Amino acid sequence: MRRSLPFVLLVLLAAAYGLTRGGTDDGSGPAAPGASRTATVLRVVDGDTVQVRVGGAKEKVRLIGIDTPESVKPDTPVQCYAKAASAETHRLLDGRTVRLVGDVEPRDRYGRLLAYVYRASDGLFVNAELAGRGYARQLTIPPNVRFADRFHALVARARAAGRGLWSACAE
C-alpha cells in the first residue's frame, strides 16, 4: 500500500494539470475547443471586443463569428453604425458575468482571446444577438466555424428585414 501512494499522487497531479491546461474557469492555459471560462466584463472596447477579468487576469476578448463597424481602430474613421453597435454591446455586457466558450483557435493574431460570449444571468448568446439584431456582419475565419451557418442565417434575416446597420448604412 505504501509503495502505491506515490504512484496515486502522481496520477492525481497529472490529472489536475491536464484539467487546468484544458481551459477551466481558472483562466490558466489555452482553452480547448468548446471549453468554457467564467469572466467579468470590465469594459466594452467596441461592438465586438470587450475587456474581461478571467482567472485573476485582464484579457481582451474578440467575439468570434461577427464583425461590428469600427469605432476605435487606429487610423480608421468611425464607420456607419459603429456607435450604435458599441452602445448595444455596452447595454448587453457592461459589468456582467459572462461565460466564454472557445473554438479551435484560442487567440487571434493580436493576442486577444477568441470566444463565443454568453451572459451568465440568462444564457443570452451575445454574438448571435448582435448578428440577429443588425449590429454586426458575419465574419468567418476558419478554423473557428462552429456557428458560421447560424450567424449567416441571422445576418441574412436582419438584412432582409432592414434591421440595424442594414437600413442605416449604404451597402
DRENDO-330663 format. One record per residue (C-alpha): x, y, z; residue in one letter. Coordinates in steps of 0.25 Angstrom, whole numbers, plus 2048, in hexadecimal, padded with zeros to 3 digits. Layout:
<recs>
XYZA
...
</recs>
This chain:
<recs>
800800800M
80B80A804R
8128077F7R
80680B7EES
8048187F6L
80E8207EDP
80881A7E1F
7FA81E7E5V
7FF82C7E8L
80682D7DAL
7F98297D3V
7F18337DBL
7FB83E7D8L
7FB83B7C9A
7EC83B7C9A
7EC8497CFA
7F684E7C6Y
7EE8497BAG
7E18507BFL
7E885D7C0T
7EF85C7B3R
7E18597ADG
7DC8677B0G
7D48667BDT
7CE8737C3D
7DB8767CAD
7E087C7BDG
7ED8757BCS
7F286F7AFG
7EB8707A2P
7DC86C7A1A
7D985F79AA
7CF85F78FP
7C1861796G
7C88637A3A
7C186D7ACS
7C68787B5R
7BF8827BET
7C38907BDA
7BE89E7C2T
7BD8A97B7V
7C58B57BBL
7C48BD7AFR
7BE8BD7A1V
7C98C1797V
7BF8C278BD
7B48B9786G
7BB8AC784D
7C78AE78FT
7C68AE79EV
7D08AE7A9Q
7CD8A47B4V
7D389F7C1R
7D58907C0V
7DD8877C9G
7E28937D0G
7E88997C3A
7E38A47BAK
7E18A07ACE
7DB8A679FK
7D189D799V
7CD89D78AR
7BF897787L
7C088C77DI
7B888C770G
7B389A76FI
7B98A876CD
7B38B5770T
7B68C2769P
7C38C876EE
7C38D3779S
7D18D377FV
7DA8CD775K
7E68D5773P
7E78DD766D
7D98D9762T
7CD8E3762P
7C18DF76BV
7B98D7762Q
7AA8D7760C
7A28D176CY
7AF8CF774A
7AA8D877FK
79D8D0780A
7A38C377FA
7AD8C778BS
7A18CC793A
7998BF791E
7A58B7796T
7A68C07A2H
7988BE7A5R
7998AF7A3L
7A68AD7ABL
7AB8B97B4D
7AF8B37C1G
7A88A67BER
7AE8987C2T
7AF8907B5V
7B38827B0R
7BE8827A5L
7BE87679CV
7C9873793G
7CA86D785D
7D686777EV
7E0873780E
7E187978EP
7E7887789R
7E789077DD
7F4896777R
7F38A2780Y
7F389978DG
7E489A790R
7DC88F796L
7D288A78BL
7C5886791A
7B6884790Y
7B188C79BV
7A48887A3Y
79F8917AER
79F8887BBA
79288E7C1S
7898897B5D
7928827ABG
79088C7A0L
799889795F
79F897793V
7A6894785N
79988F77FA
79189A786E
7998A577FL
79889E772A
78989C772G
7868AA776R
78E8B076BG
79A8B5773Y
7A48AC76CA
7A88A6760R
7AD89775FQ
7BC89575FL
7C088775ET
7CF884760I
7D287575FP
7D486C766P
7CB874770N
7BE870769V
7B5869773R
7A9873772F
7AC878764A
79F87375ED
797879769R
79E886768F
79C886759H
78D88475BA
78B88E766L
79289975EV
78A895751A
77D897759R
7828A475FA
7868A9751R
7798A574BA
7718AC756A
7798B8755G
77D8B8764R
7888C0769G
7948C3760L
78D8BD755W
7838C9754S
78D8D375AA
7998D1751C
79B8D1742A
7A08C473EE
</recs>
